[in-house]
Amino acid sequence: MEEENVVEPLLKKQYYENCPGCKVDQAKELKTDVSIRNLFNIWMVVSCSSLPISSLYPYLYFMVSDFNIAKREEDISTYAGYVGSAYMLGRALTSVLWGIIADRYGRKPIVIMGMITVIIFNTLFGLCTSFWMAVIMRFLLGSLNGLIGPMMTYSSEIFREEKRALGLSTFSAAWGMGLIIGPALGGYLAQPAIKYPHIFPKGSFWDKFPYFLPSLVISIVAFVVAIACIWFPETLHNHPLGDGSIGDCKALEYGSSGDEEDQIIQKDENILLNWPLMSSIIVYCILSLQDSAYQEIFSLWAVSPQRFGGLDFTTDNVGDVLAITGIGLIVYQLSLYPSLEKTFGPVRFARIAGVLCIPLLQSYPFIAKLSGITLYLVLNIASVLKNLLTATIITGIFLLVNRAVEQHQRGVANGIAMTGMSASKAIGPAVGGALLTWSQKRMDAFFLP
């Protein structure tokens, strides 16, 4: 009898019968939280939400050209940058608001609302016939789709502490996959009357709206996901939470083994004074600026004529590169990342990845000098490595952001992170497009051609 009492926990956690958050916590305690269903939910929602963000990049150059707004061919990249930035500008203005709503009403309603937004405004974007119509549709798509911040919160809450890295790495992998599969779909499905005239005849609806097909396919996927979200488990508690005894914040430096150094929750009422959180968000903003500029420049550079320093690729060629990159990212996240993360720790591993990105990005001007099979081989390797390193860095940052606050502040914290990231990504494409235009006008310049 005495032995049984020793085994009995001194404090038993109280669960509320009708609280969805308590049901999630019970699953954590029973160690049934790590399931294919929970991982698939994250993967499904995040990848679908990120599909429309960059699906337009392979055909954006041609779309802007069809709008006849650019006076010279070299100016097309600048206008393309404005269209690419409109989405992130809209999201930057509303991310904190969506985070506050998610902290009050739950993560699930915001997720369903975000999917409905994708269905409506992504479809309308494919029907745009003018530059300003395209900018407005992208802006509304970004401002009304506020699910990324709440989904980041959800990914950290659905699993117990020692498995939190699994949820956030799934989030970053799904995010990266969407940003890669989206452009691949855009590259393969844009201008179907030209590529597949036996299925989409010339003079048909698909010829009049050559960029509608990729938008329609993504919206259909979003509709299926929106239906599936009805059975999405809610992680927010609907009752006041007790004050747990949680220590001050320490930097997450080593592996996800559950040691004290992994517990970096900062108990600050004023979230803006939480330095571990704000420093993580600053790093995230810098990475987002760099990555969004890269995504914009890569597709525009690939389809630009060789006389402007481009590769003269078709949208199909760009789609091939991005599809191979997507396959590489899946293999990496499922096989290599978990063991490397345990060995180095998520933050140290992110630092290593950040350092390796520098020489990799510097190699792209030299890749343009290659041709034939060598060009395709080297370009695919560089694209795969770039996206693997970016996914590694993002996972480490997500862990820092979500471990820096308690649950009742995570929606707002991720909303702030999304605002900063969206603002950076709104600047990135515009700056990237302008820089590409500037460089293409200086092909024969002695300094900074």
C-alpha positions in Angstrom: 0.0 0.0 0.0 2.8 2.4 0.9 4.6 1.6 -2.3 1.5 2.5 -4.3 1.2 5.9 -2.5 4.8 6.6 -3.4 4.1 6.1 -7.0 1.0 8.3 -6.8 1.8 11.8 -8.1 1.8 14.5 -5.4 -0.2 16.9 -7.5 -2.7 15.7 -10.0 -3.5 18.1 -12.8 -7.2 19.1 -13.1 -8.9 18.7 -16.4 -12.2 20.3 -17.4 -14.7 18.1 -19.2 -15.8 20.4 -22.0 -12.4 22.1 -22.5 -10.8 21.3 -25.9 -7.4 22.4 -24.6 -7.7 20.0 -21.6 -8.4 17.1 -24.1 -5.1 18.0 -25.9 -3.3 18.1 -22.5 -4.7 14.7 -21.6 -3.4 13.3 -24.8 0.1 14.7 -24.0 0.0 13.1 -20.5 -1.0 9.8 -22.0 1.7 10.3 -24.7 -0.8 9.8 -27.5 -0.2 13.3 -28.9 2.5 12.2 -31.5 0.1 10.8 -34.1 0.0 10.8 -37.9 -3.3 12.7 -37.7 -1.7 15.7 -35.8 1.3 15.8 -38.1 -0.9 15.6 -41.1 -3.1 18.4 -39.9 -0.1 20.7 -39.6 1.3 19.6 -42.9 -2.1 19.9 -44.7 -3.0 23.4 -43.5 0.4 25.1 -43.6 1.4 23.8 -47.0 -2.0 24.7 -48.5 -1.8 28.2 -47.0 1.7 28.8 -48.4 0.8 27.6 -51.9 -0.6 30.9 -53.2 2.2 33.0 -51.7 4.7 32.1 -54.3 2.8 30.2 -56.9 2.7 33.3 -59.2 6.5 33.8 -59.4 7.2 31.5 -62.4 4.5 33.3 -64.5 4.5 36.7 -62.9 7.0 38.1 -65.4 4.7 37.1 -68.3 1.5 38.2 -66.4 2.9 41.7 -65.8 4.0 41.8 -69.4 0.5 41.0 -70.6 -0.9 43.9 -68.5 1.1 46.3 -70.7 2.0 48.5 -67.8 5.8 48.4 -68.2 7.2 50.9 -70.8 10.4 48.9 -71.3 11.1 45.2 -70.9 13.7 45.9 -68.2 10.9 47.5 -66.0 8.8 44.3 -65.9 10.7 43.0 -62.8 9.9 46.2 -60.9 6.2 45.9 -61.4 6.3 42.2 -60.7 7.9 43.0 -57.4 5.0 45.3 -56.4 2.5 42.5 -57.1 4.6 40.1 -55.1 4.8 42.5 -52.2 1.1 43.2 -52.0 0.3 39.9 -50.2 2.8 40.4 -47.5 1.9 44.1 -47.0 -1.7 43.0 -46.3 -0.6 40.3 -43.9 1.8 42.7 -42.1 -1.1 45.0 -41.3 -3.4 42.3 -39.8 -1.2 39.6 -38.3 -1.3 40.9 -34.7 -5.1 41.3 -34.9 -5.5 37.7 -36.0 -3.2 36.6 -33.2 -5.3 38.5 -30.6 -8.5 36.9 -32.0 -6.8 33.4 -31.9 -5.9 33.9 -28.3 -9.5 34.8 -27.5 -11.6 32.6 -29.7 -9.3 29.8 -30.6 -6.9 28.7 -33.3 -9.5 26.6 -35.3 -11.8 29.5 -36.4 -8.9 31.5 -37.7 -7.7 28.4 -39.7 -11.1 27.9 -41.3 -11.4 31.6 -42.1 -7.9 31.6 -43.7 -8.8 28.7 -46.0 -12.0 30.4 -47.1 -10.0 33.5 -47.9 -7.6 31.5 -50.1 -10.6 29.9 -51.9 -12.1 33.3 -52.8 -9.3 35.7 -53.4 -6.8 33.3 -55.0 -9.5 32.3 -57.5 -10.2 36.0 -58.3 -6.4 36.6 -58.8 -6.4 34.2 -61.6 -9.1 36.3 -63.4 -7.2 39.6 -63.1 -6.9 41.6 -66.3 -5.0 44.6 -65.0 -2.1 45.5 -62.8 -4.0 47.2 -60.1 -6.6 44.5 -59.9 -3.9 42.0 -59.3 -2.3 44.1 -56.6 -5.7 44.5 -54.8 -6.5 40.8 -54.9 -3.1 39.9 -53.5 -3.5 42.5 -50.8 -6.9 41.2 -49.7 -5.6 37.6 -49.8 -2.8 38.5 -47.4 -4.8 40.7 -45.1 -7.7 38.3 -44.6 -5.6 35.1 -44.4 -4.3 35.2 -40.8 -3.8 31.5 -40.1 0.0 31.2 -40.3 0.6 32.8 -36.8 -2.1 30.7 -35.1 -0.9 27.6 -36.9 2.7 28.2 -35.6 1.1 28.4 -32.1 -0.9 25.3 -32.7 2.2 23.4 -33.9 4.0 24.1 -30.6 0.9 23.4 -28.4 -0.4 20.1 -29.9 2.7 18.1 -28.8 4.3 17.8 -25.3 7.5 19.7 -24.5 10.1 17.2 -25.5 8.3 16.7 -28.9 7.7 20.3 -29.6 10.6 20.5 -32.1 8.8 17.8 -34.1 5.7 19.9 -34.5 7.6 23.1 -35.4 9.9 21.2 -37.8 6.8 19.8 -39.5 5.5 23.4 -39.7 8.7 24.7 -41.3 8.9 21.8 -43.7 5.2 22.2 -44.8 5.8 25.9 -45.1 8.9 25.3 -47.3 7.1 22.7 -49.3 4.2 25.0 -50.1 6.6 27.8 -51.2 8.2 25.3 -53.5 5.3 23.2 -54.8 3.3 26.5 -55.4 5.8 27.8 -58.0 6.0 24.3 -59.5 2.2 24.3 -60.0 2.4 27.8 -61.4 5.1 26.9 -63.8 3.4 23.8 -65.1 -0.2 25.1 -65.3 0.2 28.7 -66.4 -0.6 29.5 -70.1 -2.2 26.0 -70.7 -3.5 27.0 -74.1 0.1 27.4 -75.2 1.5 24.3 -73.4 -1.4 21.9 -73.8 -3.4 23.1 -76.9 -5.0 19.7 -77.4 -6.7 20.0 -74.0 -7.1 23.8 -73.8 -7.8 25.1 -77.3 -6.7 28.5 -78.5 -9.5 31.1 -78.2 -11.1 29.3 -75.2 -11.7 30.6 -71.7 -8.2 29.2 -70.7 -6.6 31.2 -73.5 -8.3 34.5 -72.4 -7.3 33.9 -68.7 -4.0 32.1 -69.1 -3.1 32.3 -65.4 -6.4 31.0 -64.0 -5.7 27.3 -64.0 -3.0 27.3 -61.3 -5.1 29.6 -59.1 -8.1 27.3 -59.6 -6.2 24.1 -58.6 -4.9 25.7 -55.5 -8.3 27.0 -54.5 -9.8 23.5 -55.0 -7.1 22.1 -52.6 -8.0 24.9 -50.1 -11.7 23.9 -50.3 -10.9 20.3 -49.4 -8.6 21.4 -46.6 -11.3 23.8 -45.3 -13.8 20.9 -45.1 -11.2 18.8 -43.3 -10.6 21.6 -40.8 -14.0 21.0 -39.3 -12.5 18.0 -37.4 -9.5 20.0 -36.4 -8.7 19.7 -32.6 -8.6 23.0 -30.7 -5.7 23.6 -28.4 -6.9 26.8 -26.6 -8.3 26.3 -23.1 -11.8 27.8 -22.5 -11.1 28.4 -18.7 -8.5 30.4 -16.8 -5.1 28.7 -16.5 -3.3 28.5 -13.1 0.0 30.1 -12.6 2.6 27.4 -13.1 6.0 27.8 -11.5 8.1 28.5 -14.6 11.6 29.8 -14.4 13.2 32.7 -16.2 14.2 32.5 -19.8 17.5 30.9 -20.9 18.8 30.6 -24.4 17.8 27.4 -26.3 21.3 26.3 -27.3 21.4 22.5 -27.2 19.4 19.6 -28.4 15.7 18.8 -27.7 16.4 16.4 -24.8 14.1 18.1 -22.3 16.9 19.6 -20.1 16.4 22.8 -18.2 18.2 24.8 -20.8 15.3 23.9 -23.2 12.8 25.6 -20.9 12.9 29.2 -22.0 9.5 30.5 -21.2 9.6 34.1 -20.2 6.8 35.3 -17.9 6.4 38.9 -18.9 3.1 40.6 -18.8 4.4 43.2 -21.4 5.2 41.0 -24.3 7.2 43.8 -26.0 9.7 43.8 -23.1 10.4 40.0 -23.6 13.9 40.3 -25.0 14.3 36.6 -25.9 11.1 36.8 -27.9 11.9 40.1 -29.6 15.4 39.1 -30.5 14.1 35.9 -32.1 11.6 38.0 -34.1 14.3 40.4 -35.3 16.4 37.4 -36.6 13.2 36.0 -38.3 12.6 39.4 -40.0 16.1 39.5 -41.4 15.8 35.9 -42.7 12.4 36.7 -44.2 13.7 39.7 -46.1 16.6 37.7 -47.6 14.4 34.7 -48.4 11.6 36.6 -50.1 14.0 38.6 -52.2 15.7 35.4 -53.2 12.4 33.8 -54.2 11.3 36.8 -56.3 14.7 37.2 -58.0 15.3 33.5 -58.6 12.1 33.0 -60.8 12.5 36.4 -62.6 16.2 35.7 -63.1 15.6 32.2 -64.5 13.0 33.4 -67.1 14.8 36.6 -68.1 16.6 36.6 -71.5 20.3 35.7 -71.5 21.1 39.1 -72.8 20.0 40.4 -69.4 22.1 37.9 -67.5 19.2 35.5 -67.1 18.9 31.8 -67.9 16.1 32.1 -70.6 14.1 29.4 -68.9 10.5 28.6 -69.6 7.9 28.3 -66.8 8.2 24.5 -67.2 11.9 24.7 -66.6 11.4 26.7 -63.4 8.7 24.2 -62.3 11.2 21.3 -62.8 13.8 22.9 -60.6 11.3 23.7 -57.9 9.7 20.2 -58.0 13.1 18.6 -57.5 13.8 21.1 -54.7 10.5 20.0 -53.0 11.4 16.3 -53.2 14.8 17.1 -51.6 13.1 19.0 -48.8 10.7 16.1 -48.0 13.6 13.6 -47.9 15.6 15.9 -45.7 12.9 16.6 -43.2 11.9 12.9 -42.9 15.4 11.4 -42.7 18.3 13.8 -42.0 16.9 16.7 -40.0 15.7 14.8 -36.8 19.1 13.2 -36.2 21.0 16.4 -37.0 18.8 18.4 -34.7 19.4 16.0 -31.8 23.1 16.2 -32.4 23.6 19.9 -32.7 20.5 21.4 -31.1 18.0 23.4 -33.1 19.6 26.8 -32.6 23.2 25.8 -33.1 22.1 23.9 -36.2 20.3 27.1 -37.4 23.5 29.1 -36.9 25.5 26.7 -38.9 22.9 26.8 -41.7 23.0 30.6 -41.7 26.7 30.7 -42.2 26.6 28.1 -45.0 23.9 30.2 -46.9 26.4 33.1 -47.5 28.9 31.3 -49.9 26.0 29.4 -51.5 24.2 32.6 -52.5 27.4 34.2 -53.7 27.8 31.3 -56.2 24.6 32.1 -58.3 26.2 34.7 -60.6 28.8 32.0 -61.6 26.0 29.4 -62.2 24.6 31.7 -64.9 27.8 31.2 -66.9 27.2 27.5 -67.2 25.1 25.8 -69.9 23.5 22.5 -70.9 23.2 19.6 -68.4 25.9 21.2 -66.2 23.7 24.2 -65.6 20.6 22.1 -64.7 22.6 19.9 -62.4 24.4 22.7 -60.5 21.3 24.9 -60.4 19.2 22.1 -58.9 21.8 21.3 -56.3 22.1 25.0 -55.3 18.3 25.4 -55.1 17.9 22.2 -52.9 20.7 23.3 -50.5 19.3 26.9 -50.2 15.9 25.7 -49.3 17.2 23.0 -46.9 19.3 25.6 -45.0 16.4 28.1 -44.9 14.0 25.4 -43.4 16.6 24.6 -40.8 17.0 28.2 -39.7 13.2 28.8 -39.6 12.7 25.7 -37.3 15.2 27.0 -34.8 13.6 30.5 -34.8 10.1 29.0 -34.4 11.2 27.1 -31.3 12.7 30.2 -29.8 9.6 32.2 -30.4 7.1 29.7 -28.9 9.2 28.8 -25.9 9.6 32.5 -25.0 6.0 33.0 -23.9 3.2 31.2 -22.1 0.1 29.8 -23.9 -2.1 32.8 -23.4 0.4 35.0 -25.1 1.5 32.7 -28.0 -1.2 33.9 -30.4 -0.1 37.5 -30.0 3.6 36.5 -30.0 3.3 34.7 -33.3 1.1 37.5 -34.6 4.0 40.0 -33.9 6.4 37.5 -35.5 4.1 37.3 -38.6 3.8 41.1 -38.7 7.5 41.5 -38.7 8.0 38.7 -41.2 5.3 39.9 -43.5 6.6 43.5 -43.5 10.1 42.1 -44.4 8.6 39.9 -47.1 6.6 42.9 -48.4 9.8 44.8 -48.8 11.8 41.8 -50.1 10.1 41.2 -53.5 9.8 44.9 -54.3 13.5 45.5 -53.4 14.5 42.3 -55.2 12.6 43.2 -58.4 14.0 46.7 -58.4 17.5 45.5 -57.9 17.2 42.9 -60.7 15.8 45.7 -63.0 18.7 48.0 -62.0 21.3 45.3 -62.6 19.8 44.4 -66.0 20.1 48.0 -67.1 23.8 47.9 -66.1 25.0 44.8 -67.9 28.0 46.5 -69.3 28.9 48.6 -66.3 32.4 48.4 -64.8 31.2 48.6 -61.1 28.3 46.4 -59.8 27.0 45.2 -63.2 
